[in-house]
Amino acid sequence: MILWITYNDYKKDTRTKWLDVAIYTITGSIGTLLFLLWFATDHTATANNYNVLWAFPLNLIIIYQATKTVPKRWYIGFIKLLIILLVLMTLHWIVGVQGFSFALIPFLIALFFRYLYLLRFDKKVYSA
């Protein structure tokens, strides 16, 4: 569904704000939970859990920027950071630092393409 909406946004040269808010809310909430389980508790199962690379806790902070027609310039840098984190997670997976569920692959691909589209769209907003 994320890829379909992103494709439609590309065709119409728009940005579906509610999708971005939903993505940031879901990934930020999951990331915050994982982060708290990693650092605030003694759960050994969640220690060193690199799922926080795709479920980034700071996504909760940028929800407001996702609702704006013209977000602040640092938002572009933040999207670049999210893309880098997805690439790092893939490298962790390939090298064998941590194994991830294969069920995550479609979601991670969708996130990657959505972030690339947001990067392209927001750069175009500032160049116009």
TAPE-V567918 format. One record per pair of residues at least 6 apart in sequence whose C-alpha atoms are under 6 Angstrom apart, sorted by the first residue. I is the first residue (numbers start at 1). J is the second residue. Records with the same first field share a line. If there is no record, write none. Layout:
I->J  J
This chain:
2->110
3->110
9->15
17->67
21->63
24->59
25->60
27->55
28->55  56  57  59  60
30->55
31->52  55  56  57
32->57
38->46  47
53->85
54->86
65->71
93->99
